[in-house]
């Protein structure tokens, strides 16, 4: 249906809504270790690229009997990051910039349909270490710039037109224990 808008709307810079023809999906998953989060990424539309920053990816890649849903057109980039207290804030900043560049480079590859970040909560920890040199005891008011930068990172991924799947590990303190 063609919109019938007044010319004054058009002159003022308003127009009909534009339909984005890029179909994409952004998914955030969470689960316990070895629950199939990375397998979920590898079952998405391919070809795809996965940035593995979780140190538990080997079991999935070495599985002699992978699920039938796992695609064989996914490439993996293993990113070995230091954990908290292993280096200085300046070094964490360099690692954060390198990580972002790896993920952004995947966004620029036309054939890539899906980008996986395994494990996104580790990338958040890295971003906090880059900004503050620590993860714990950073007041919420000090995180405003970090939160804004995180939204910009996610927006850039969304604007790439790729399917984005980010996995997150559950930590013990997030798990409810019923009738223990």
C-alpha positions as CSV (number, residue, x, y, z in Angstrom):
1,X,0.0,0.0,0.0
2,X,1.4,3.4,-1.0
3,X,1.2,6.0,1.8
4,X,-0.8,9.1,1.1
5,X,1.1,11.7,3.0
6,X,0.7,15.5,2.9
7,X,3.5,17.2,1.0
8,X,4.3,19.3,4.1
9,X,5.4,16.0,5.8
10,X,7.8,15.3,2.9
11,X,9.2,18.8,2.9
12,X,9.8,18.6,6.6
13,X,11.9,15.4,6.1
14,X,9.3,12.8,7.1
15,X,8.2,9.9,5.0
16,X,6.8,6.5,5.0
17,X,8.5,3.9,7.2
18,X,11.4,2.2,5.5
19,X,11.5,-1.6,5.6
20,X,14.9,-3.1,6.4
21,X,15.4,-5.9,3.9
22,X,18.2,-7.5,6.0
23,X,16.8,-10.4,8.0
24,X,18.9,-11.1,11.0
25,X,18.6,-12.5,14.5
26,X,20.4,-11.5,17.7
27,X,20.3,-14.2,20.4
28,X,21.8,-14.3,23.8
29,X,22.0,-17.8,25.4
30,X,23.1,-18.9,28.8
31,X,23.7,-22.2,30.4
32,X,25.9,-24.4,32.5
33,X,29.2,-25.7,31.1
34,X,28.9,-28.4,28.5
35,X,25.2,-27.7,28.0
36,X,25.4,-27.2,24.2
37,X,25.7,-23.5,23.9
38,X,28.5,-23.6,21.3
39,X,26.7,-26.4,19.5
40,X,23.7,-24.1,19.3
41,X,25.9,-21.5,17.5
42,X,27.2,-24.1,15.1
43,X,23.6,-25.1,14.2
44,X,22.8,-21.5,13.0
45,X,22.6,-20.5,9.3
46,X,26.1,-20.6,7.8
47,X,28.7,-20.0,6.8
48,X,29.6,-18.6,10.1
49,X,32.4,-17.4,12.3
50,X,32.8,-18.0,16.0
51,X,35.1,-16.0,18.3
52,X,35.9,-18.5,21.2
53,X,37.0,-16.7,24.3
54,X,35.7,-19.4,26.6
55,X,38.5,-21.8,27.7
56,X,36.1,-24.8,27.5
57,X,35.6,-24.9,23.8
58,X,37.8,-27.9,23.2
59,X,35.3,-30.5,24.3
60,X,32.8,-29.3,21.6
61,X,35.4,-29.2,18.8
62,X,36.8,-32.6,19.8
63,X,33.4,-34.4,20.1
64,X,33.8,-37.5,17.9
65,X,30.0,-37.7,17.5
66,X,28.7,-34.2,17.0
67,X,25.0,-33.5,16.7
68,X,23.5,-33.8,13.3
69,X,22.5,-30.1,13.5
70,X,26.1,-28.9,13.7
71,X,27.1,-27.3,10.4
72,X,30.5,-27.9,8.8
73,X,30.8,-24.4,7.4
74,X,31.7,-22.6,10.6
75,X,35.2,-21.2,11.2
76,X,36.6,-20.7,14.8
77,X,39.0,-18.2,16.1
78,X,40.4,-19.1,19.5
79,X,41.2,-16.0,21.5
80,X,43.3,-16.7,24.6
81,X,42.6,-13.9,27.0
82,X,44.3,-13.3,30.3
83,X,42.2,-13.6,33.4
84,X,41.9,-11.0,36.1
85,X,45.2,-10.0,37.8
86,X,47.3,-11.6,35.0
87,X,48.3,-8.2,33.4
88,X,48.0,-4.5,33.7
89,X,44.9,-2.4,32.7
90,X,46.8,-1.1,29.6
91,X,47.4,-4.7,28.5
92,X,43.7,-5.6,29.1
93,X,42.8,-2.5,27.0
94,X,44.9,-3.9,24.1
95,X,43.3,-7.3,24.4
96,X,39.8,-5.7,24.4
97,X,40.6,-3.7,21.3
98,X,42.0,-6.8,19.6
99,X,38.9,-8.8,20.5
100,X,36.6,-6.1,19.1
101,X,38.7,-5.9,15.9
102,X,38.4,-9.7,15.4
103,X,34.6,-9.6,15.8
104,X,34.2,-6.5,13.6
105,X,36.4,-8.1,10.9
106,X,33.8,-10.9,10.8
107,X,31.1,-8.3,10.3
108,X,32.9,-7.2,7.1
109,X,33.0,-10.6,5.4
110,X,30.1,-10.7,3.0
111,X,29.8,-14.5,3.0
112,X,29.5,-14.7,6.7
113,X,25.8,-15.1,7.8
114,X,26.3,-15.8,11.5
115,X,28.8,-14.5,14.1
116,X,29.1,-16.3,17.4
117,X,30.7,-14.9,20.6
118,X,31.5,-17.8,22.9
119,X,31.5,-16.6,25.7
120,X,30.1,-13.1,25.9
121,X,30.2,-12.7,29.7
122,X,33.9,-13.2,29.4
123,X,34.1,-10.4,26.9
124,X,32.2,-8.2,29.3
125,X,34.7,-9.0,32.0
126,X,37.5,-8.1,29.6
127,X,35.8,-4.8,28.8
128,X,35.6,-4.0,32.6
129,X,39.2,-4.9,33.0
130,X,40.2,-2.7,30.1
131,X,38.2,0.2,31.6
132,X,39.0,-0.2,35.3
133,X,41.7,-2.8,35.7
134,X,39.3,-4.8,37.9
135,X,35.9,-6.4,37.8
136,X,34.7,-6.2,41.4
137,X,33.8,-3.1,43.4
138,X,33.3,-0.8,40.4
139,X,30.5,1.6,41.4
140,X,27.6,1.6,38.9
141,X,27.9,5.4,38.3
142,X,31.5,4.8,37.1
143,X,30.2,2.3,34.5
144,X,28.2,4.7,32.4
145,X,30.9,5.0,29.8
146,X,31.5,1.2,29.8
147,X,27.7,0.6,29.4
148,X,27.5,3.1,26.5
149,X,30.5,1.5,24.8
150,X,28.8,-1.9,25.2
151,X,25.6,-0.7,23.6
152,X,27.7,0.7,20.7
153,X,29.5,-2.7,20.3
154,X,26.1,-4.5,20.2
155,X,24.6,-1.9,17.8
156,X,27.5,-2.3,15.4
157,X,27.0,-6.1,15.4
158,X,23.3,-5.6,14.8
159,X,23.9,-3.2,12.0
160,X,26.1,-5.7,10.3
161,X,23.1,-7.6,9.1
162,X,24.5,-10.9,10.4
163,X,22.9,-13.3,12.8
164,X,24.6,-12.7,16.1
165,X,24.6,-15.4,18.8
166,X,26.3,-14.8,22.1
167,X,26.7,-17.5,24.8
168,X,27.0,-16.8,28.5
169,X,28.0,-19.1,31.3
170,X,25.9,-19.4,34.3
171,X,27.7,-18.9,37.5
172,X,26.9,-20.7,40.7
173,X,25.4,-17.5,42.3
174,X,22.9,-17.3,39.4
175,X,21.6,-20.8,39.8
176,X,18.6,-21.4,42.1
177,X,18.8,-24.6,44.2
178,X,15.4,-25.9,45.1
179,X,14.9,-28.6,47.8
180,X,18.7,-28.9,48.2
